[in-house]
Amino acid sequence: MAAKDKIHEAVKNALIKDGWTITADPLPIEFEELHLFVDLEAEQTLEAARQGQVIAVEIKSFLSRSAVHDLYLALGQYDVYRAFLERSGK
Protein backbone atom coordinates (compact mmCIF):
# COMPACT_ATOMS: atom_id res chain seq x y z
CA MET A 1 0.00 0.00 0.00
CA ALA A 2 1.35 3.43 -0.97
CA ALA A 3 2.02 6.21 1.50
CA LYS A 4 -0.70 8.78 2.06
CA ASP A 5 -0.42 12.10 0.29
CA LYS A 6 0.47 15.15 2.43
CA ILE A 7 -3.05 16.56 2.04
CA HIS A 8 -4.86 13.24 2.66
CA GLU A 9 -6.34 14.19 6.04
CA ALA A 10 -7.35 17.67 4.85
CA VAL A 11 -9.25 16.20 1.88
CA LYS A 12 -10.84 13.56 4.10
CA ASN A 13 -11.95 16.19 6.63
CA ALA A 14 -13.34 18.42 3.85
CA LEU A 15 -15.45 15.51 2.55
CA ILE A 16 -16.77 14.80 6.05
CA LYS A 17 -17.64 18.48 6.61
CA ASP A 18 -19.51 18.42 3.28
CA GLY A 19 -21.72 15.58 4.51
CA TRP A 20 -19.85 12.56 3.11
CA THR A 21 -19.26 9.42 5.16
CA ILE A 22 -15.86 7.82 4.62
CA THR A 23 -16.55 4.13 3.99
CA ALA A 24 -13.02 2.99 3.12
CA ASP A 25 -9.58 4.46 3.81
CA PRO A 26 -8.10 3.14 1.54
CA LEU A 27 -10.52 1.50 -0.90
CA PRO A 28 -9.09 -1.85 -2.07
CA ILE A 29 -9.73 -2.85 -5.69
CA GLU A 30 -9.06 -6.45 -6.63
CA PHE A 31 -9.19 -7.79 -10.16
CA GLU A 32 -7.85 -11.26 -10.82
CA GLU A 33 -4.38 -11.34 -9.19
CA LEU A 34 -3.94 -7.55 -9.05
CA HIS A 35 -4.54 -5.52 -5.89
CA LEU A 36 -4.77 -1.71 -5.97
CA PHE A 37 -5.79 0.87 -3.39
CA VAL A 38 -7.66 4.13 -4.09
CA ASP A 39 -7.11 6.68 -1.31
CA LEU A 40 -10.73 7.02 -0.12
CA GLU A 41 -14.27 5.82 -0.72
CA ALA A 42 -17.08 8.07 0.49
CA GLU A 43 -20.85 7.83 0.52
CA GLN A 44 -23.49 10.54 0.74
CA THR A 45 -27.22 10.04 1.14
CA LEU A 46 -29.28 12.28 -1.09
CA GLU A 47 -32.42 13.22 0.84
CA ALA A 48 -34.64 14.05 -2.13
CA ALA A 49 -33.98 10.82 -3.99
CA ARG A 50 -33.44 8.62 -0.92
CA GLN A 51 -30.52 7.06 -2.75
CA GLY A 52 -26.88 7.08 -1.83
CA GLN A 53 -24.06 8.39 -3.97
CA VAL A 54 -20.66 6.70 -3.72
CA ILE A 55 -17.35 8.16 -4.90
CA ALA A 56 -13.77 6.95 -5.02
CA VAL A 57 -11.25 9.70 -4.29
CA GLU A 58 -7.59 9.62 -5.32
CA ILE A 59 -5.66 12.46 -3.69
CA LYS A 60 -2.80 14.16 -5.54
CA SER A 61 -0.62 17.14 -4.58
CA PHE A 62 1.36 17.71 -7.81
CA LEU A 63 4.49 18.66 -5.86
CA SER A 64 7.22 17.48 -8.24
CA ARG A 65 9.25 19.82 -10.42
CA SER A 66 6.97 19.14 -13.39
CA ALA A 67 3.23 19.62 -12.98
CA VAL A 68 2.75 18.21 -16.49
CA HIS A 69 4.53 14.97 -15.50
CA ASP A 70 2.38 14.75 -12.36
CA LEU A 71 -0.71 15.25 -14.53
CA TYR A 72 0.33 12.43 -16.89
CA LEU A 73 0.83 10.10 -13.93
CA ALA A 74 -2.50 11.07 -12.37
CA LEU A 75 -4.41 10.58 -15.64
CA GLY A 76 -2.84 7.17 -16.14
CA GLN A 77 -3.70 6.16 -12.59
CA TYR A 78 -7.26 7.41 -13.09
CA ASP A 79 -7.66 5.31 -16.24
CA VAL A 80 -6.35 2.18 -14.51
CA TYR A 81 -8.56 2.65 -11.43
CA ARG A 82 -11.63 3.38 -13.55
CA ALA A 83 -11.12 0.23 -15.63
CA PHE A 84 -10.59 -1.92 -12.53
CA LEU A 85 -13.64 -0.47 -10.76
CA GLU A 86 -15.80 -1.18 -13.81
CA ARG A 87 -14.52 -4.75 -14.07
CA SER A 88 -14.92 -5.41 -10.35
CA GLY A 89 -18.56 -4.25 -10.42
CA LYS A 90 -18.08 -1.30 -8.05
Sequence and secondary structure as in RCSB ss.txt:
>XXXX:A:sequence
MAAKDKIHEAVKNALIKDGWTITADPLPIEFEELHLFVDLEAEQTLEAARQGQVIAVEIKSFLSRSAVHDLYLAL
GQYDVYRAFLERSGK
>XXXX:A:secstr
     TTHHHHHHHHHHTT EEEESSEEEEETTEEEEESEEEEEEETTTTEEEEEEE      SS HHHHHHHHH
HHHHHHHHHHHHHT 
